[in-house]
Amino acid sequence: MKLSQLLEEMPDAYCAGGADREITSLCTDSRVAGDGELFFCIRGTRVDSHEFAKDAERRGAAAVVCERDLGLSCPQVLVRDGREAMARMSAAFYGHPERTMKVIGVTGTNGKTTVSHMIRSILVAAGVKAGVIGTLGARYADRSVAPVLTTPDPVSLFSLLSDMKKAGTEAVVCEVSAHALTLNKECPLSYEAAVFTNLTHDHLDFFPDMDSYGRAKAKMFDPARCKYAVLNFDDKFGRRLSENGTPFCSFALDTPADAFALVESETLKETRMMLNLCDELCETTIRMTGRHNVSNALAAAMTARRFGAGTEEISKGLSALPGVDGRLEWAASFRGADVFVDFAHTPDGLEKSLSALRAHCAGRLVCLFGCGGNRDAGKRAPMGETVARLCDFAVITSDNPRYEDPCEIIAQVEQGFRRASNAYVCVQEREKATEYALNLLGEGDILLVAGKGGEYYQEIMGIKYSYNDKNVIKTAIEKLGE
């Protein structure tokens, strides 16, 4: 593809020579740049890749997209926002695959992954060739792609959408993070429907306050790019989004809304319920527990209705989903106790998951959890206090400390925990902490191992070590002799 064709996506860009250059691939890492590549300079929080543009040129880059003149010999495309340019030019390079599929966006602090997989399951039940992109990676046709970020970088995102298009995908459900919206990762996308789950404390290491965090999520519901919104009316911010002019429907459990639900029966592993979807009744069973998952099912059902799914397909699709990896997922039975893993890594997420388990706990409710390093430190003490209020005992441990001292992170969690309880122990190494927590269990107890969910790594000092909570639980149970 000619550089001039990509420049059509950026009418305000200035190209210093060589617009007729042939572009064979796109690149953001100068170390792997090669002949014919278009190199994008991006200003990051730690690194500004403008510093590596000359290296990319030396390695054969055909042209460089940058925000300032770098004095290069190869063509320079000067743009106002390098990230936006990367997204728009990536979409064009891959032939705008997003224009050939119905795109559904799901955003919110918690629940994005579960809602996304529920929507896809319903659409598949309705005969739609649907895919999903998010925290657990991508799934479409008979293929799975390993996860990298909740919302992939633009080059990866549009390459993936192109592959989905070639595989015949008709609709794609995308988890869209507030970071992605702020950084314009997905700006070429227009949403046939956009779902809002909730807005609670998270990511205040990146956003200065909750208002700016909320404004980032609100970008997805702009009438200029969103045809229809599906909003959680139990959330104050969800009600605010209904005022922006985009056609919408609402769902809620505790607030008047277009869709609501009645739970008929619930166990640790499934919930049977009646959904009222704009006065259409739909009885179904989901293979998960908790009020928050009933809310997630409502969000998915109302979204799928927008795409023509009837109550039969909605019921079938929700029932067919075996659960979602690492989302309040039953992992094992040990000494008469049940063990769950969950991705909960915010005060709100922990409260919802622990409350769901408490309703079925005949013995002690135990939680193993930690907080990630180099992330929102302001939620550490509240997470500790939340667990202290809801559990009988807790094991505070490490969770992706990254470049921080895990002992310091644990100390901050302890400060919040001690506001409500002293029934806890600190075991820094997560694997040993898991063994310790399992050894506490007896008949009727429940253990929640929280924070990592379906992750397959533990990040320490820039290195991602192989680690998965479910695998560690299995190994620990074998080691403990049962």
C-alpha positions as CSV (number, residue, x, y, z in Angstrom):
1,M,0.0,0.0,0.0
2,K,1.2,3.5,-0.8
3,L,1.9,5.9,2.0
4,S,-0.3,8.4,0.1
5,Q,-3.3,6.1,0.6
6,L,-2.7,6.0,4.4
7,L,-2.4,9.8,4.4
8,E,-6.0,10.1,3.2
9,E,-7.0,9.0,6.8
10,M,-5.1,12.0,8.2
11,P,-6.0,15.2,6.2
12,D,-4.3,17.4,8.7
13,A,-1.0,15.5,8.5
14,Y,2.0,17.0,6.7
15,C,4.2,14.6,4.8
16,A,7.8,15.7,4.2
17,G,8.6,13.9,0.9
18,G,8.1,10.4,-0.4
19,A,4.4,10.0,-0.2
20,D,4.7,7.4,-3.0
21,R,6.7,5.1,-0.8
22,E,5.4,1.5,-0.6
23,I,4.4,0.5,2.9
24,T,4.5,-3.3,3.6
25,S,3.9,-3.4,7.3
26,L,3.4,-1.2,10.4
27,C,5.7,-1.0,13.4
28,T,6.0,0.5,16.9
29,D,9.3,-1.1,18.0
30,S,12.4,0.2,16.3
31,R,14.3,-3.0,17.3
32,V,12.2,-5.0,14.8
33,A,11.8,-2.4,12.1
34,G,12.7,-3.4,8.6
35,D,12.4,-2.6,5.0
36,G,9.1,-1.1,3.9
37,E,7.8,-0.5,7.4
38,L,5.9,2.5,8.6
39,F,7.3,3.3,12.1
40,F,5.0,5.2,14.6
41,C,6.6,7.4,17.2
42,I,4.5,7.3,20.4
43,R,4.9,9.3,23.6
44,G,4.5,6.9,26.5
45,T,4.4,7.4,30.2
46,R,8.0,6.0,30.6
47,V,9.4,6.1,27.1
48,D,9.1,8.4,24.1
49,S,9.8,6.4,20.9
50,H,10.6,9.5,19.0
51,E,14.1,8.8,20.5
52,F,14.3,5.6,18.5
53,A,13.2,6.9,15.1
54,K,16.8,7.2,13.7
55,D,17.3,3.5,14.7
56,A,14.1,2.6,12.8
57,E,15.4,4.5,9.8
58,R,18.8,2.7,9.9
59,R,17.0,-0.6,9.9
60,G,15.1,0.2,6.7
61,A,11.9,1.9,7.8
62,A,10.2,3.4,4.7
63,A,8.7,6.3,6.6
64,V,8.1,7.6,10.1
65,V,5.0,9.1,11.7
66,C,6.0,11.6,14.3
67,E,4.7,14.6,16.3
68,R,7.8,16.8,15.6
69,D,10.5,17.1,13.0
70,L,13.2,14.6,13.7
71,G,15.6,15.5,10.9
72,L,15.4,12.1,9.2
73,S,16.3,11.3,5.7
74,C,13.3,9.1,5.1
75,P,9.8,10.6,4.7
76,Q,8.4,12.0,7.9
77,V,4.6,12.3,8.5
78,L,4.0,15.0,11.0
79,V,0.8,14.6,13.0
80,R,-0.8,16.3,16.0
81,D,-1.5,13.0,17.8
82,G,0.7,10.0,17.0
83,R,-1.7,7.5,18.8
84,E,-4.7,8.7,16.8
85,A,-2.7,8.5,13.6
86,M,-1.6,5.0,14.4
87,A,-5.2,3.9,14.9
88,R,-6.6,5.5,11.8
89,M,-3.7,4.5,9.6
90,S,-3.8,0.9,10.9
91,A,-7.5,0.6,10.1
92,A,-6.8,1.8,6.6
93,F,-3.8,-0.5,6.1
94,Y,-5.9,-3.5,7.0
95,G,-8.7,-2.5,4.7
96,H,-11.1,-1.1,7.3
97,P,-12.3,-4.5,8.5
98,E,-14.4,-2.7,11.2
99,R,-16.7,-1.4,8.5
100,T,-17.8,-4.9,7.4
101,M,-18.8,-6.1,10.8
102,K,-21.3,-5.1,13.5
103,V,-19.1,-3.8,16.4
104,I,-20.4,-4.0,20.0
105,G,-18.4,-2.2,22.6
106,V,-18.5,-3.1,26.4
107,T,-17.0,-0.7,28.9
108,G,-17.1,-0.3,32.7
109,T,-14.9,-0.9,35.7
110,N,-16.1,-4.4,36.3
111,G,-18.0,-7.0,34.3
112,K,-16.7,-6.2,30.8
113,T,-15.3,-9.7,30.2
114,T,-18.3,-11.6,31.5
115,V,-20.8,-9.4,29.6
116,S,-18.8,-9.7,26.4
117,H,-18.7,-13.5,26.5
118,M,-22.4,-13.7,27.4
119,I,-23.3,-11.5,24.4
120,R,-21.2,-13.6,22.0
121,S,-22.8,-16.8,23.4
122,I,-26.3,-15.4,22.7
123,L,-25.4,-14.2,19.2
124,V,-23.9,-17.6,18.4
125,A,-27.1,-19.3,19.6
126,A,-29.0,-16.9,17.3
127,G,-26.9,-18.0,14.3
128,V,-24.6,-15.0,14.1
129,K,-20.9,-15.6,13.4
130,A,-19.6,-13.6,16.4
131,G,-16.2,-13.0,17.8
132,V,-14.9,-11.4,21.0
133,I,-11.8,-9.4,21.9
134,G,-10.8,-8.6,25.4
135,T,-8.9,-9.4,28.6
136,L,-9.0,-13.1,27.9
137,G,-7.7,-12.7,24.3
138,A,-9.8,-13.2,21.2
139,R,-12.1,-15.9,20.1
140,Y,-13.8,-16.3,16.7
141,A,-14.7,-19.1,14.4
142,D,-12.7,-22.0,15.8
143,R,-9.7,-19.9,16.8
144,S,-8.3,-18.4,20.0
145,V,-5.7,-15.7,20.3
146,A,-3.7,-15.2,23.5
147,P,-4.4,-12.1,25.6
148,V,-2.1,-9.0,25.6
149,L,-4.2,-6.1,26.8
150,T,-7.9,-5.5,27.5
151,T,-8.0,-3.5,24.3
152,P,-5.1,-4.4,22.0
153,D,-2.8,-1.7,20.5
154,P,-4.2,-0.4,17.1
155,V,-1.8,-2.4,14.9
156,S,-2.7,-5.6,16.7
157,L,-6.4,-4.7,16.9
158,F,-7.0,-4.0,13.2
159,S,-4.8,-6.9,12.2
160,L,-7.0,-9.1,14.4
161,L,-10.2,-7.6,13.0
162,S,-8.9,-8.2,9.5
163,D,-8.4,-11.9,10.3
164,M,-11.9,-12.0,11.8
165,K,-13.3,-10.6,8.6
166,K,-11.5,-13.2,6.5
167,A,-12.9,-15.9,8.8
168,G,-16.5,-14.7,8.0
169,T,-17.1,-13.0,11.4
170,E,-20.3,-10.9,11.2
171,A,-20.3,-9.3,14.7
172,V,-17.5,-8.6,17.1
173,V,-17.8,-7.8,20.8
174,C,-14.9,-5.7,22.1
175,E,-14.0,-4.9,25.7
176,V,-13.0,-1.2,25.6
177,S,-11.0,0.1,28.5
178,A,-10.9,3.7,29.6
179,H,-7.2,3.8,28.8
180,A,-8.0,2.8,25.2
181,L,-10.6,5.5,24.9
182,T,-8.3,8.1,26.3
183,L,-5.4,7.1,24.1
184,N,-7.6,6.8,20.9
185,K,-6.6,3.2,20.4
186,E,-10.0,2.4,18.9
187,C,-11.1,5.7,17.5
188,P,-11.9,4.4,14.0
189,L,-14.6,2.1,15.4
190,S,-18.2,3.0,15.2
191,Y,-20.4,1.0,17.6
192,E,-23.7,-0.6,16.6
193,A,-24.3,-0.9,20.3
194,A,-22.3,0.1,23.4
195,V,-22.7,-1.3,26.9
196,F,-22.0,0.4,30.2
197,T,-21.6,-1.9,33.2
198,N,-20.5,0.4,36.1
199,L,-18.1,3.0,37.3
200,T,-16.2,2.4,40.5
201,H,-12.8,3.2,42.1
202,D,-10.0,2.1,39.8
203,H,-7.1,3.4,37.6
204,L,-6.6,6.6,39.6
205,D,-2.9,6.2,38.9
206,F,-3.7,7.1,35.3
207,F,-6.7,9.4,35.7
208,P,-6.5,12.3,38.1
209,D,-10.0,11.7,39.5
210,M,-13.2,9.8,39.1
211,D,-14.7,12.5,36.9
212,S,-12.0,12.3,34.3
213,Y,-12.2,8.4,34.5
214,G,-15.9,8.7,33.8
215,R,-15.4,11.2,30.9
216,A,-13.1,8.7,29.3
217,K,-15.7,6.0,29.3
218,A,-18.4,8.5,28.1
219,K,-16.5,9.0,24.9
220,M,-17.7,5.6,23.6
221,F,-21.4,6.7,23.9
222,D,-21.0,9.9,21.8
223,P,-24.0,10.0,19.4
224,A,-21.4,10.6,16.6
225,R,-20.0,7.1,16.9
226,C,-22.6,5.1,18.9
227,K,-26.0,4.1,17.4
228,Y,-27.4,2.6,20.6
229,A,-26.5,2.4,24.3
230,V,-27.3,-0.3,26.9
231,L,-27.0,1.3,30.3
232,N,-26.9,0.1,33.9
233,F,-29.4,2.3,35.7
234,D,-28.3,0.9,39.1
235,D,-25.2,3.0,38.5
236,K,-25.4,6.8,38.9
237,F,-23.0,7.3,35.9
238,G,-25.1,5.0,33.8
239,R,-28.1,7.2,34.4
240,R,-26.0,10.3,33.4
241,L,-25.1,8.6,30.1
242,S,-28.7,8.4,29.2
243,E,-28.8,12.2,28.9
244,N,-26.2,12.5,26.0
245,G,-28.7,12.1,23.2
246,T,-27.8,8.5,22.1
247,P,-30.9,6.2,21.8
248,F,-30.7,3.8,24.8
249,C,-32.3,1.0,26.8
250,S,-31.7,0.4,30.5
251,F,-31.3,-2.5,32.8
252,A,-31.2,-2.7,36.6
253,L,-31.9,-4.9,39.7
254,D,-32.7,-2.1,42.2
255,T,-33.8,0.8,40.0
256,P,-36.8,1.2,37.6
257,A,-35.5,0.2,34.1
258,D,-36.5,-1.4,30.8
259,A,-35.1,-4.7,31.9
260,F,-35.0,-6.4,35.3
261,A,-34.8,-9.9,36.7
262,L,-36.3,-12.2,39.4
263,V,-33.9,-14.8,40.8
264,E,-35.9,-18.1,41.1
265,S,-33.1,-20.2,42.7
266,E,-29.4,-19.9,43.2
267,T,-26.5,-22.2,44.2
268,L,-22.8,-21.8,44.4
269,K,-22.5,-22.9,40.7
270,E,-25.6,-21.6,39.0
271,T,-28.5,-19.2,39.0
272,R,-32.0,-19.7,37.6
273,M,-33.9,-16.5,36.9
274,M,-36.7,-14.9,35.0
275,L,-35.6,-11.9,32.9
276,N,-38.2,-9.2,32.0
277,L,-36.9,-7.6,28.8
278,C,-39.2,-4.7,27.9
279,D,-42.1,-6.9,29.1
280,E,-40.9,-10.0,27.2
281,L,-40.3,-12.8,29.7
282,C,-37.2,-15.0,29.4
283,E,-36.5,-17.8,31.8
284,T,-32.9,-19.0,31.8
285,T,-30.0,-20.4,33.9
286,I,-26.5,-19.1,34.1
287,R,-23.7,-21.3,35.3
288,M,-22.4,-18.8,37.8
289,T,-23.6,-17.2,41.0
290,G,-24.0,-13.6,42.3
291,R,-26.3,-10.7,41.8
292,H,-23.7,-9.0,39.7
293,N,-23.8,-11.8,37.2
294,V,-27.6,-11.5,37.0
295,S,-27.0,-7.8,36.1
296,N,-24.4,-8.9,33.5
297,A,-26.9,-11.3,32.0
298,L,-29.5,-8.5,31.7
299,A,-26.9,-6.3,29.9
300,A,-26.0,-9.1,27.5
301,A,-29.7,-10.0,26.8
302,M,-30.7,-6.4,26.1
303,T,-27.7,-6.0,23.8
304,A,-28.5,-9.2,21.9
305,R,-32.1,-8.1,21.5
306,R,-30.8,-5.2,19.5
307,F,-29.4,-7.7,17.0
308,G,-32.6,-9.7,16.6
309,A,-32.1,-12.4,19.2
310,G,-35.4,-13.6,20.7
311,T,-36.1,-14.9,24.1
312,E,-35.4,-18.5,23.1
313,E,-32.0,-17.6,21.7
314,I,-31.2,-15.5,24.7
315,S,-32.1,-18.3,27.1
316,K,-30.2,-20.8,25.1
317,G,-27.1,-18.6,24.8
318,L,-26.9,-17.7,28.4
319,S,-27.4,-21.4,29.5
320,A,-24.8,-22.6,27.0
321,L,-22.0,-20.5,28.4
322,P,-20.0,-22.8,30.8
323,G,-18.7,-19.8,32.7
324,V,-15.9,-17.3,32.1
325,D,-12.3,-18.1,32.8
326,G,-11.3,-16.6,36.2
327,R,-14.5,-14.8,36.8
328,L,-15.9,-16.1,40.1
329,E,-15.0,-19.6,38.8
330,W,-15.2,-22.7,40.9
331,A,-11.7,-24.2,40.9
332,A,-11.7,-27.1,43.4
333,S,-13.2,-28.9,46.3
334,F,-10.9,-29.5,49.3
335,R,-11.7,-31.0,52.7
336,G,-15.4,-30.3,52.2
337,A,-14.7,-26.7,51.2
338,D,-15.2,-25.0,47.9
339,V,-12.4,-22.9,46.2
340,F,-13.1,-20.1,43.7
341,V,-10.8,-17.9,41.6
342,D,-11.8,-14.4,40.6
343,F,-10.3,-11.5,38.7
344,A,-11.7,-9.0,41.4
345,H,-9.1,-6.4,41.9
346,T,-11.1,-3.4,43.0
347,P,-13.1,-2.7,46.2
348,D,-16.4,-3.0,44.3
349,G,-15.3,-6.2,42.6
350,L,-14.3,-7.8,45.8
351,E,-17.5,-6.7,47.5
352,K,-19.7,-8.2,44.8
353,S,-17.9,-11.6,44.6
354,L,-17.5,-12.0,48.4
355,S,-21.2,-11.1,49.0
356,A,-22.2,-13.7,46.4
357,L,-20.2,-16.4,48.1
358,R,-21.2,-15.4,51.6
359,A,-24.9,-16.2,50.7
360,H,-23.9,-19.8,50.3
361,C,-21.3,-20.2,52.9
362,A,-22.1,-22.6,55.7
363,G,-18.7,-22.3,57.4
364,R,-16.0,-19.7,57.2
365,L,-15.4,-17.4,54.2
366,V,-11.7,-17.0,53.6
367,C,-10.1,-14.6,51.0
368,L,-6.6,-14.7,49.5
369,F,-5.8,-11.4,47.7
370,G,-3.2,-8.8,47.0
371,C,-2.8,-5.6,45.0
372,G,-0.8,-4.9,41.8
373,G,2.2,-2.7,41.9
374,N,2.7,0.5,39.9
375,R,-1.1,0.9,39.7
376,D,-3.7,2.8,41.6
377,A,-2.3,2.8,45.2
378,G,-5.4,4.6,46.5
379,K,-7.6,1.4,46.3
380,R,-5.2,-0.7,48.4
381,A,-6.5,0.2,51.8
382,P,-10.2,0.2,50.7
383,M,-9.7,-3.3,49.3
384,G,-8.3,-4.4,52.6
385,E,-11.2,-2.9,54.5
386,T,-13.7,-4.5,52.1
387,V,-12.3,-8.0,52.6
388,A,-12.1,-7.4,56.4
389,R,-15.8,-6.5,56.5
390,L,-17.0,-9.5,54.5
391,C,-14.6,-12.4,55.4
392,D,-13.9,-14.4,58.5
393,F,-10.2,-14.6,57.7
394,A,-7.9,-13.3,55.0
395,V,-4.5,-14.1,53.6
396,I,-2.9,-11.0,52.2
397,T,-0.3,-11.8,49.5
398,S,1.5,-10.5,46.4
399,D,-0.3,-9.8,43.1
400,N,1.9,-8.6,40.1
401,P,4.1,-6.3,42.2
402,R,5.9,-5.1,39.1
403,Y,8.6,-2.7,40.1
404,E,7.3,-2.0,43.6
405,D,8.3,-3.6,46.9
406,P,5.6,-6.3,47.6
407,C,6.1,-5.8,51.3
408,E,5.2,-2.1,51.0
409,I,2.1,-2.9,49.0
410,I,1.0,-5.5,51.6
411,A,1.5,-2.9,54.4
412,Q,-0.8,-0.5,52.6
413,V,-3.5,-3.2,52.3
414,E,-3.0,-4.0,56.0
415,Q,-3.8,-0.4,57.0
416,G,-7.3,-0.7,55.5
417,F,-7.8,-4.2,56.8
418,R,-7.1,-3.3,60.4
419,R,-9.9,-0.7,60.3
420,A,-12.4,-3.6,60.4
421,S,-10.6,-6.7,61.6
422,N,-7.4,-8.3,62.8
423,A,-8.3,-11.8,61.4
424,Y,-5.6,-12.0,58.8
425,V,-2.1,-13.2,58.0
426,C,0.5,-11.9,55.5
427,V,2.3,-14.4,53.3
428,Q,4.3,-12.5,50.6
429,E,4.9,-15.4,48.1
430,R,1.6,-16.1,46.4
431,E,2.2,-19.9,46.0
432,K,3.0,-20.3,49.7
433,A,0.0,-18.1,50.5
434,T,-2.2,-20.4,48.5
435,E,-1.0,-23.5,50.4
436,Y,-1.5,-21.7,53.7
437,A,-5.1,-20.7,52.8
438,L,-6.0,-24.2,51.6
439,N,-4.7,-25.6,54.9
440,L,-7.1,-23.5,56.8
441,L,-10.2,-25.0,55.2
442,G,-12.7,-27.3,56.7
443,E,-16.2,-28.6,55.9
444,G,-18.6,-25.9,54.6
445,D,-15.8,-23.3,54.2
446,I,-15.3,-21.2,51.0
447,L,-12.0,-19.8,49.8
448,L,-11.9,-17.0,47.2
449,V,-8.5,-16.6,45.5
450,A,-8.8,-13.1,44.1
451,G,-7.0,-10.6,41.9
452,K,-5.5,-12.6,39.0
453,G,-8.4,-14.6,37.6
454,G,-7.5,-16.2,34.3
455,E,-4.0,-14.7,34.1
456,Y,-1.1,-17.0,33.3
457,Y,1.7,-14.9,34.7
458,Q,3.1,-13.1,37.8
459,E,4.9,-9.9,36.9
460,I,8.0,-9.1,39.1
461,M,10.6,-6.4,38.2
462,G,9.6,-6.4,34.5
463,I,9.7,-10.1,34.1
464,K,6.5,-12.2,33.6
465,Y,6.9,-15.5,35.3
466,S,4.6,-18.4,34.4
467,Y,1.8,-18.5,37.1
468,N,-1.9,-19.4,37.2
469,D,-4.0,-19.5,40.3
470,K,-6.0,-22.6,39.2
471,N,-2.9,-24.5,38.4
472,V,-1.3,-23.5,41.7
473,I,-4.4,-24.5,43.6
474,K,-4.4,-27.9,42.0
475,T,-0.7,-28.5,42.7
476,A,-1.1,-27.3,46.3
477,I,-4.1,-29.7,46.9
478,E,-2.0,-32.6,45.6
479,K,0.9,-31.6,47.8
480,L,-1.3,-31.4,50.9
481,G,-2.3,-35.0,50.3
482,E,-5.8,-34.9,48.9
